[in-house]
Amino acid sequence: MVFYNRIKSNTTDGTRTAERLLRLREALQREIPQRDIAGSLVLASWNIREFDSAAYGARKDEPLYYIAEIIDHFDLVAIQEVRDDLKTLERLMDLLGWWWEYLLTDVTEGEPGNRERMAFLYDSRKVRFGGLAGEVVIPPEKEEGGKTLKPAKQLARTPYLTGFGVDWFKCQICTTHILYGEGVAEDPDRLEEIRVLAHFLANRTKEQYAWAKNMILLGDFNIYDTSDQTMQAILEAGFAIPEKLQVLPSNAPRTRHYDQIAFIAPELDNRLELSEAGVFDYYRFVYREEDELLYFEDMGEAYLRKADGTERNADERTSYYKTYWRTYQMSDHLPMWIELKTDFGEEYLKGKAGLQI
């Protein structure tokens, strides 16, 4: 439940927001599984572009209502690109309600780190935080015999590993934002980050005192295509990605497979492919291409003129709205989601009774 009573009434912006929220709610109710108090986990991963920065103007209230409405249709959401200033995150939490809680990292320093944080937002009425939370540190390389050779190179943005429980299901979830690097499909630094992280987490599940044997790795991997080595590096480490997710591009133009949700989860064996899963394209309902002129005043002078003062032509103005301005209000990524079965009580009882499962 989002607190709509904060919408300013009797204003053009307020009327537009209310109309589009109705359209968005209808689509979400149609396309995302109904959230229940028990029995399943509706999990999502969403890179919300520079959440929040002043690029192309700070986020207004309108997109925050849309973002809150989308998040409220999931039980747990991993969010990438949360920035150092948390004022906008706190505004979002205020719209979601007191039962929504968050966990997040400190900022990652350095130019590649971009002062980003990783975050989990979850409905505490259903999802239990298990106490495990830590930023992933890759261990040093060692030679045979155990002697340390050299410190390992860390990921540009520190992944976040956290433990959650829902019903019978207990799992470790790691959210990551892999380095983009050069604008090519198989940037070697990007590939190495994915390979190192996937193998590190796979090994964690084999440890005697692992917090949970179930591991979920999700986030923005900057994968161009599922045939690329960047994708294969996740699978070769032992993770499984449901076929329903592998065929779904997740960037706003629907041309790249940047985001993925991968599993090493013994308790979900033979269930993943039966799970409902998808990518939700909110641009069909809010900030549509045909809405460009509605935001003329919000976009300001930059919509009309380039940084050098020359005027934009019609195509350039449309590109500014579609590719840049609206993606800094919403995002240039779409949320990827999956519904997981979390109630194994019947199987447990049948096993105890010696019945066929």
C-alpha positions in Angstrom: 0.0 0.0 0.0 1.5 3.3 -1.1 0.5 6.5 0.7 -1.2 8.3 -2.1 -2.6 11.0 0.2 0.7 12.8 -0.3 -0.2 13.7 -3.9 -0.9 17.4 -4.3 -4.6 17.6 -5.2 -6.1 20.1 -7.7 -2.9 20.5 -9.7 -2.0 19.4 -13.2 0.9 17.3 -11.8 -1.4 15.7 -9.2 -4.1 14.8 -11.7 -1.5 13.4 -14.1 0.1 11.3 -11.4 -3.2 9.9 -10.1 -4.3 8.9 -13.6 -1.0 7.2 -14.4 -0.9 5.4 -11.0 -4.3 3.9 -11.8 -2.9 2.7 -15.1 0.3 1.4 -13.5 -1.6 -0.4 -10.7 -3.8 -2.2 -13.2 -0.8 -3.4 -15.2 1.1 -4.5 -12.1 -1.9 -6.4 -10.8 -2.2 -8.1 -14.1 1.4 -9.0 -14.7 3.0 -9.5 -11.3 1.9 -12.4 -9.1 -0.3 -11.6 -6.2 1.7 -11.2 -3.0 0.5 -13.4 -0.2 1.4 -13.5 3.5 3.0 -16.9 3.1 3.9 -19.6 0.5 6.0 -17.7 -2.0 8.6 -14.9 -2.4 8.2 -12.4 -5.1 11.8 -11.2 -5.6 13.0 -8.4 -7.8 16.3 -6.7 -8.9 16.3 -3.1 -10.2 19.0 -0.7 -11.1 17.4 2.7 -10.4 19.6 5.1 -12.3 21.7 7.4 -10.0 19.3 7.1 -7.1 19.6 10.0 -6.4 21.7 12.6 -8.1 21.1 16.1 -9.6 21.8 14.9 -13.2 19.1 16.2 -15.5 17.4 17.7 -12.4 16.6 16.0 -9.1 13.8 13.4 -9.0 10.4 15.0 -8.5 7.6 13.5 -6.4 5.8 12.1 -9.5 8.4 9.4 -10.4 8.8 8.5 -6.7 5.1 7.5 -6.6 5.6 5.3 -9.6 8.8 3.8 -8.2 7.0 3.1 -4.8 4.0 1.5 -6.6 6.3 -0.8 -8.5 8.3 -1.8 -5.4 5.2 -2.4 -3.4 4.2 -5.3 -5.7 7.3 -7.3 -4.6 8.3 -8.8 -1.2 12.0 -8.0 -1.5 13.8 -5.8 -4.0 17.6 -5.5 -4.5 18.4 -2.0 -5.7 21.6 -0.9 -7.4 23.0 2.6 -7.9 21.8 4.0 -4.6 24.0 7.1 -4.1 25.6 8.6 -1.0 22.8 11.1 -0.4 19.9 9.1 1.1 17.3 11.9 1.2 15.4 10.5 -1.9 15.6 6.9 -0.5 14.0 8.2 2.7 11.3 9.9 0.7 10.6 6.6 -1.0 10.5 4.7 2.3 8.0 7.3 3.6 5.7 6.5 0.7 6.0 2.7 1.2 5.1 2.6 4.9 6.6 1.7 8.2 6.6 -2.1 7.5 9.1 -1.6 4.6 12.7 -1.7 5.8 16.0 -1.4 4.1 19.6 -2.6 4.4 22.4 -1.0 2.6 26.2 -0.7 2.2 28.4 2.3 2.8 29.5 4.1 -0.4 32.2 2.6 -2.6 35.0 5.1 -3.1 37.0 5.7 -6.2 36.0 6.8 -9.7 34.7 3.3 -10.8 32.8 3.0 -7.5 30.9 6.2 -8.3 30.0 6.6 -4.6 27.3 4.0 -5.0 25.6 1.8 -2.4 23.9 -1.6 -2.7 20.5 -1.9 -1.0 17.7 -4.3 -0.2 14.2 -3.1 0.5 11.9 -5.7 2.0 8.4 -6.0 3.5 9.2 -6.9 7.1 5.7 -8.4 7.7 6.8 -11.3 5.5 10.5 -11.3 4.9 12.9 -12.0 7.9 16.3 -10.4 8.0 18.5 -13.3 9.3 21.4 -11.3 10.7 23.9 -12.0 8.0 25.1 -8.8 6.2 28.5 -8.0 4.7 30.2 -6.4 1.8 32.0 -9.1 -0.3 35.8 -9.1 0.0 37.6 -11.4 -2.4 40.3 -13.3 -0.6 44.0 -13.1 -1.5 45.5 -15.5 -4.0 47.4 -18.4 -2.5 50.0 -20.8 -3.8 50.0 -24.5 -3.1 50.8 -24.9 0.6 48.7 -22.0 1.7 51.2 -19.1 1.4 49.6 -15.9 0.3 50.9 -14.6 -3.0 49.3 -11.2 -3.3 46.1 -9.4 -2.3 43.2 -10.0 -4.7 41.8 -7.2 -6.8 38.5 -6.1 -5.4 35.4 -5.4 -7.5 34.9 -1.7 -8.5 31.6 -1.6 -6.6 31.5 -3.7 -3.5 28.8 -6.5 -3.7 26.4 -6.9 -0.8 25.7 -10.4 0.7 22.8 -10.7 3.1 20.7 -13.5 4.7 16.9 -13.6 4.5 14.2 -16.1 5.4 10.7 -16.5 4.2 8.5 -19.4 5.4 10.7 -22.6 5.2 13.2 -21.0 2.8 16.4 -19.5 4.1 19.0 -18.1 1.6 21.9 -15.8 1.1 21.3 -13.1 -1.5 24.1 -11.1 -3.1 23.4 -8.0 -5.1 26.0 -6.6 -7.4 26.7 -3.8 -10.0 29.4 -5.1 -12.2 31.9 -2.7 -13.9 30.8 -1.6 -17.3 34.3 -0.8 -18.6 34.6 -0.3 -22.3 31.5 -0.3 -24.5 32.0 -3.8 -25.9 30.1 -7.0 -25.3 33.0 -8.8 -23.6 35.1 -6.2 -21.8 37.8 -8.3 -20.0 37.6 -6.4 -16.7 33.8 -6.9 -16.6 34.2 -10.6 -17.5 36.8 -11.0 -14.7 34.6 -9.4 -12.1 31.7 -11.7 -12.9 33.9 -14.8 -13.0 35.6 -14.0 -9.6 32.3 -13.1 -7.8 30.4 -16.1 -9.1 33.1 -18.5 -8.1 33.5 -16.9 -4.7 29.8 -17.2 -3.9 29.6 -20.7 -5.3 32.4 -21.8 -3.0 30.6 -20.1 0.0 27.7 -22.5 -0.4 30.1 -25.5 0.0 31.5 -24.3 3.3 30.7 -26.4 6.4 29.4 -23.4 8.3 27.7 -21.6 5.5 24.8 -19.4 6.8 22.6 -21.1 4.2 23.2 -23.5 1.3 20.8 -21.6 -0.9 22.5 -18.7 -2.7 20.9 -16.1 -5.0 23.2 -13.8 -7.1 21.4 -10.9 -8.8 21.9 -7.4 -10.0 23.3 -5.4 -12.9 26.0 -7.5 -14.7 26.1 -5.3 -17.8 25.7 -8.4 -20.0 25.0 -7.6 -23.6 23.7 -11.0 -24.8 23.1 -14.3 -23.1 25.5 -16.0 -25.6 28.4 -13.8 -24.3 31.2 -15.1 -22.0 30.0 -12.7 -19.4 26.8 -14.8 -19.1 28.6 -18.1 -19.4 30.8 -17.1 -16.5 27.8 -17.1 -14.1 26.6 -20.5 -15.4 30.1 -22.1 -15.4 30.5 -21.3 -11.7 27.5 -23.5 -11.0 24.6 -21.0 -10.9 21.3 -21.7 -12.8 19.3 -19.0 -14.5 15.7 -19.8 -15.4 15.2 -19.8 -19.1 12.2 -17.4 -18.7 14.7 -14.8 -17.5 17.4 -15.5 -20.0 15.2 -14.4 -22.9 14.2 -11.1 -21.4 16.3 -7.9 -22.1 16.2 -5.6 -19.1 17.4 -2.2 -20.3 14.8 0.4 -21.2 15.1 0.0 -25.0 14.9 -3.9 -24.5 18.1 -4.5 -26.3 20.5 -5.8 -23.6 20.4 -8.5 -20.9 22.2 -6.4 -18.3 20.3 -7.7 -15.3 20.1 -11.4 -14.2 18.9 -13.5 -11.2 20.9 -16.6 -10.7 20.6 -19.5 -8.2 22.5 -22.2 -6.4 19.6 -23.4 -4.3 19.2 -27.1 -3.5 15.7 -26.4 -2.0 14.6 -24.9 -5.3 15.8 -27.8 -7.5 13.1 -28.7 -10.1 11.1 -25.6 -9.1 12.9 -22.8 -10.8 11.7 -23.5 -14.3 8.1 -23.7 -12.9 8.4 -20.3 -11.4 6.7 -17.3 -12.8 9.3 -14.7 -13.9 9.5 -11.5 -16.0 10.7 -8.0 -16.6 8.2 -5.2 -16.0 8.3 -2.4 -18.7 6.7 0.6 -16.9 7.4 2.9 -19.9 4.2 1.5 -21.4 2.2 3.3 -18.7 4.3 6.2 -17.4 6.6 8.7 -19.1 5.5 7.2 -22.5 7.0 8.5 -25.7 3.7 10.3 -26.5 3.9 12.1 -23.2 7.0 14.1 -24.2 5.4 17.5 -24.4 3.6 17.1 -21.1 7.0 17.5 -19.4 8.2 20.5 -21.4 8.4 22.8 -18.4 10.0 20.1 -16.2 12.8 19.5 -18.6 13.6 23.2 -18.8 16.0 25.0 -21.1 18.2 21.9 -21.7 15.3 20.3 -23.6 15.5 23.1 -26.2 19.2 23.8 -26.3 22.5 21.8 -26.1 25.3 22.7 -23.7 26.9 24.9 -26.3 23.7 26.9 -26.8 22.7 25.6 -30.1 19.1 24.6 -30.5 18.0 21.0 -30.6 16.0 19.8 -33.6 12.8 17.7 -33.0 14.6 14.4 -33.1 17.2 15.6 -30.7 14.6 16.9 -28.3 12.8 13.5 -28.4 16.1 11.7 -27.8 16.8 14.0 -24.8 13.4 13.2 -23.3 13.4 9.5 -24.1 17.0 8.5 -23.5 18.1 10.9 -20.8 15.6 13.0 -18.9 13.0 10.4 -18.2 15.6 7.7 -17.4 16.9 10.0 -14.6 13.4 10.3 -13.3 12.6 6.6 -13.5 15.6 4.5 -14.7 17.3 3.2 -17.8 16.8 -0.4 -16.4 13.6 -2.3 -15.9 12.9 -4.4 -12.8 13.5 -8.1 -13.3 11.5 -10.4 -11.0 10.8 -14.1 -10.1 8.2 -15.8 -7.8 9.7 -18.5 -5.7 7.9 -21.2 -3.8 8.9 -21.0 -0.1 6.5 -23.3 1.7 7.9 -26.9 1.7 5.6 -28.2 4.5 3.7 -30.6 2.4 6.9 -32.2 1.0 8.3 -32.4 4.5 5.2 -34.2 5.9 5.0 -36.6 3.0 8.7 -37.5 3.5 8.1 -38.1 7.2 5.1 -40.3 6.3 7.0 -42.3 3.8 4.8 -41.1 0.9 5.9 -40.4 -2.7 6.8 -36.7 -3.1 
